[in-house]
Amino acid sequence: MVLSAMNTGVSGLQAEDQALGVVGDNIANVDTVGFKSQRAVFEDVLGHSILAGTASGLPGSGVKIGAIQQNFTQGSLNNTGVSTDVALSGDGFFVVKGTVNCVAGNFYTRAGQLSVNATGEIVNPDGLNVQGYKANPDGTFQASVSSLTVPTASLAAHATSSVTVTANLDGSMTNTPVSATAFDAQNPSTTSDFHTSITVYDSLGTSHSLDVYFKKTAQNTYDYHAVVDGADMNPATPGTNVEVGTGTLAFTSDGALNTDTITTPISASFLGATGAQTITLDFGQANDVANGGTGTGGTTQYSGTSAVSSQAQDGYSAGDFSGVAIDGTGVIKGLYTNGQKLAIGQLAVAKFQSNEGLGRAGQNLWIETRDSGSAAIGVAGAGGRGSVSAGSLETSNVDLASEFVSLIQHQRAFSANSKTITTADQMLQELINIKQ
């Protein structure tokens, strides 16, 4: 039994030594982004087979470390201000692909320190390719997961095809007979009641001013006239205005838009651009009364000063790539010098049946194992996956105070086990002395 006690003490020393290593690993990684702390799980050891039954009164044979358990509690989020830094708030892992220690495949990480390499690929600090859903030209995303690449080439110009204007035209204004003061494109300010201007772009990305003049022609009726500078037209006519489109807005007696009728569709042949450019001018037609809407979601005619509340158009000039930004849903957008933000892809987020079953691969990475189950890949905020926090990083979830307390506990336990050995040694010495 004395020798057994010594072996039991040795098992305690070995177990506390391993546990101390776990605590030391936690403390060493207190500043590691996305690190998850671990703890040693102690198990007792029996000196006889459980199959043979358990005899009461028999002592155990010591202790061992049964498992190193991972703690996947949420770390705090640290705002970095770096546009390519991302953190997950909630369950899930970012997916990266590449080769780590001669093992090729998908790896999973909570560390969102992303960047764009020299070839435009979005990678983690170790050069592994970030996985996600590539964006289609229409703004939707592909169904399959692949490596994400940023198109660093210049963004081609896009000619304006639609203009949306939301305004209120003064309903209390008294209309002047059309025959007396017909709209004159060469003298538009004195032959109209209100006007607004919006910048549009041709196929080369050259900007042009599109002026829209409104004239009240009857009770609850306004005509509009779209005019551009003749110097911008092909052929050019400097010093003159060219009327490129007209229409009529009819309102109900309570100021709602009843109909938005296009009399002459806007068509402009800008100098140097490709052919005639058609532009749709929308004042809220989809929501007008004639189409079953309320007529109040776009342009209205209430009593009061005529004013534009908003206007937009879909064209833009050419622009150079200037960087990327990631929003709260994990959508990566390319930023261009012309102010455009185009979707590049959406980050993939993996979810597991058992996070604790994941295998550590080093370099802030995990790999799936039989214990973790297969990765279920989707997007942030769906299927129980956490949300993405852009411009932030998840800090280590190591609690230094708890780790220091654990250090003291393991140190004391190590010393206590060593006392078991020295005491057993003294008893053994007494036995040897009996023979003397």
N, C-alpha and C positions, 0 to 999 in steps of 0.2 A: 504493500500500500504506500510505503514511503516513496518508492520509485514512481509509482503511479501519480503521486502528488507532485513530484518534480515534473513529470511529463505534462500534467495539467497546467502547472505554472508556465511551462514553455509555450503551450498552446495559447495561453493568455497573452504572453509577450508577443507572439507572432500576430495574433488578432489585433492587439492594440497598435502594433507597428503598422499593419495595413490600414487601420482606421485613421491613424495619424497621417498617413500618406494621402488619404481621401480629403481630410481637412486641409492639409497643405496645398493640395491641388485647387480646392475651392478658394483659398486665400490668394493663391498665385493668380487666379483668373478673376479677381474682383473687378478689374477694369476691362475685361474681355467682352466685347459687344455681343449680346445675345447668348451669353454663357448661362448654362443651367447647372446649379449646384448638385452635389451628390451626397449620399450618406451611406455609411457602412451598416449593414444589417447583420447583427450578431446572432449566432445559433449555437445551442448547446450540443455537445457530443456525448454519445453513450458508449460505454465500454463493452456492450454486448449487443447481440442481434435482436432487433425488434421482432423478428419472426419467431424467435425462441421464447417470446413472452417477456414480460417485465417483472423482475423480482424486486419486491419492496426492500428498501434498505441498502441497495447497491448504489455507490456514488457514480456520478458522471465522470467523463474522461476529459473534460475541458470545454473549450469554446473554439469556434471557427467563424470566419466571415462567410456567410451564406450567399450574399449578393451585394452589389454596389447599386443602390437605388437612385435613379435620377429624379430631380425635383423640377417639374415643368411649370411652376407658378410664374405668373407674369412679372417681368422686370419693369421697372419704371421707364418712361419714355423721356429721352433727352432731346430737346430741340436743338438742332445743329444749324439750321438755315441753309444747308446744302441741298440743292434741288433734287439730286439723285440719291439722297439718303432716304430709306424707307424703314418703317417698323410695323410689326403686326401687333395689334391690340386685340388679344383673344387667341383662340386656338388656330394652329396651322403653321406651315413652314413655306418659305420661298424655295423654289426648285431651281437647281443649277445642274449643268451637265458638263462632263469632262472626265479627265483621268486624275485620280488621286492615289499615290503610292501604288502605281501599276494596276489600279482597279478602275475600269471605265464604266460609266453609267450615270444615272441620276443621283444627286445628293441633295440633302435638305438642310436648310439653315434658317436661323432666326436673325442672322446678321445681315442687315440691309445696306451695307456700304457698297453701292453700285457705282459704276462709271462706264464711260464709252471709250473703247480702245481705238488704236490707230486705224483699224479697218471698219469702224462704225458699229462693232458688236457691243452689246451691253453685257458687262462681265462683273464678277465679284473681285475682291482684292487679289485672289489667286489665279485670276484669268479664266475661271470657269464660266461658261455661257449661261446667262439667265434665261429661264424658260417662260414662255407665255403664249398668248394667242395673238397672232399677227393681225393687223388691221387691214381690211379690204378697202379698195378705193372709195366705196360708198359710205365708209365710216363704221360698217359692221365688223365683226371679228370672226376669224376662222374657227372652225370647230376643233381642230387638232392643235396640239402643243408643239412648239418648235423654238429654236433659239431666236432671240429678238435682235434685230439689226436696225440701226438708225440711218436713214437716207441722208447723208451729209451733203449731197449735191444741192444746188440752188433750186428753189421752188419756182416753177414756171408761172407766168402770169395767168390769171383767169378772168376772162371777159365777163362783165356784168350781164346777167340774164334776167334778174328780177330786182325790183325795188319795192319796198314796203313803206308806206307812209301812214302814220296814225296822227290825226289832227282833229281839231274842232273848227268848223267854219261858222261864223257868226250868223245865227238864225234870225236875229232881229234886224239885219241889214235890209234896206229897201232895194229891190232889184231895179236896174235901169233897163229900158227896152233895148233888145239886141240891135234892132235896126238903127238906133241912135248912136250907140257906142259899141260897135263890133270890136272884138279882140283884134289887136294889131300886133303881130310878132315883132315889128320894128319899133313899136312904141308900147311895150307890154305893161309898164308900170302904171300908165295913165288909163289903160283900157282893161284893167283887171282889178279885183278887190283884195287879193291876197296872193302871196307867192312864197315858195320855199325852194331851196337849192340843195342838191345832193351830189356828191362826187361819184362818178361811175368810171369804169375802166374798159378799155378796148382790148383786143386780142394781144397787143404788144405790152399791155400793162400801163399804157399811158392814161393819165387821169383826165377827165373832162367834167365840166360842170353841167349838170342837167337841171334846168330851171323849170319848175312846174307852177303855172299861173292859174288861179281860180277866179271865175267870174260868175256872179249870181245872175241867172238868166230868167228865172221865174220863182214863184214862191216854192220853197223847199227843193230847189234845183240849182245845182252849180255845174258849170262846164269847167273842164281843166284842159290846159294846153301845155305840152312838153316842148321846151325850146332849148337849143344848143347854139353856141357861138359858131357862126359860119366859117371862121378861120380854122376850126377843127374838122370841118367836113371835107369830103372828097367828091367833087372838086372844091377847093377852098374859096370862100367868099368873105374875106376879111371886112369887118365893119358892118356886117349884117347878121341878123338872127335867122335861124332856120327852125321852123316848126316841124317836129318829127313825130308827133302823136297827139291825139285828142280823145276826150271821153266825157261822159256825163255822170254826175252823182245825184241821185234822187233820194230824198229823205222823207220819212213819215212826219206827221204833224207833231210828234213828240221828240223829234230830233234824231231818231235812229236811221241808220243807212238802209234804205229800201232796196236800191239796185245800184250796181257799179257797172256801167255800160261802156265798153271800149268802142269809140267811133272809128278812130284810126289807130291801129297798133303802132307802138313806137318802133321805128326802124331808122337806124342811123349808120351811114357809111363814113366812118372816121378816117382821117387822112393817114395813109400808111398801113391801116389795119386790114384784116381779111374780110372782104365783102360787107354786106349790110348786116348790122348787128341788131337783133330783135331784143327788146327789153320789155318785160311785163311789169306794169305799174299797178300795184295792189293797194287798195285803200281799205281792205277788210271784206273783200267780196265773199269769202267762204263763210263769213258770219252774218251776211246781210239778211234782211227779212225775206227776200225772194228765194233764198236758198235754205230757208227754214231756221235761220239763226235769230238772234235778238237784235242784231244791227247796232249793238253798242260796244262791240269788241274792237272796232277799228275807228274809222273816221266818223264823226258825228256832227250834228248841226244844232247845238244848243245856243241859247242867247248868251252872248259874251264875246270878248275879243277873240278873233281868229288866231289860232296858235298851233304849232306842231309839237306834239308830246314825244314822239319818237319816229325815227326813220332808219332804215337799214338797206343794204344792198349786198349782193353775194360776190362781187368782183374784188380783185386785188392785183397789185403790181407784183413783179418778180421780187423774190427775196432770198437772202443767203441764210443758211442754217446757223443758228446762234446758240443752241443748247437744247436740253430736254427738261421737262417738268413732269412730275408724277402726282396725280390727284388721289383723293381719298378712296377711290374704287380700284386703284392700281393701274389706271389707264396712263400709259406713257405717251406724252405729246411732244412732238418736235416744235421748237420755237424758231421763228424766222424773223428777219429784220423788217419785214413788211407788216409785222403785227399778227401774222397768222399762227394758229396753233393746230397742227394736224395730228390726229391719233396715229401712233406707230404700232402699238400693241397693248395688251393688258396682262399684267403679271399673273402667273399661275400660282395658286396656293394649294399645297398638299395637306391632307388631313388623314390621320391614322386612327385605327381602333384603339391602339395602346401606344401613347407616346413613350411611356416608360420602357417599352420593348425595343425601341430604336437602338441601333448600335452606333457608338461614337466612332467617327472616322478621322478626328483631328481637324485642324484648320476651321473650327467653328461649324463642322459639318456632321450630319448623321446619315446613316444608311438604313434602309428598311430591312427587317429580319422576319423570321417566322413568327416571333413573339409580337412584333408590332402590327403585323398584317400588311396588306398591300396599300400603297398610296392611293387615295381618292383625290384626284386633281380637279380643281374648279377655280372659281374666282373669289376674291375677297368679299366677305359679307354674305355669302350664300352657303347653305348647307352646314351651318354651324361654324364656318370659318370666320376668323377675326377680320376686322377692318384694317385698312392700310392707313398709316399716319405718315404723310409725306413731309420731308424735311426734318425727320426725327430718326433716332436710333434707340433700340431697346438696350438698356444697360443690363449688366449681370445681375442675377437675382440672389447673389451671395449676400448673406447678412453677417457682416464682420463681427458684430457683438456675439452672435450665437456661435460663430466659428471659434472665437477666442475662448468662450466658455467650454466648448468641446475640446479644445487643446488642453485646458486644465484637467478636464475629466479623464482624457486618455493618458495624460502624464501621470496622474494619481493612480489610475488603474494599472498602468505599466509598472509603477513602483510597487504597488500591492502584489502583483503577480511575481515580481522578483523576490518579494519577501517569502512567498510560498516556497520558492526554490531554495532560498537560503535556510529557511526553517527545516525543510525536508532534508537538506544536506546536513544540518546539525543533528537531526534525529538519526540519520544514517551513520554519522560519526559515532554517536553514542552506542549504536549496535555493534560497530566495529570494536569499540573500546571494551565491550563485554568480554570478548575473547582474550583481550590482553590481561 
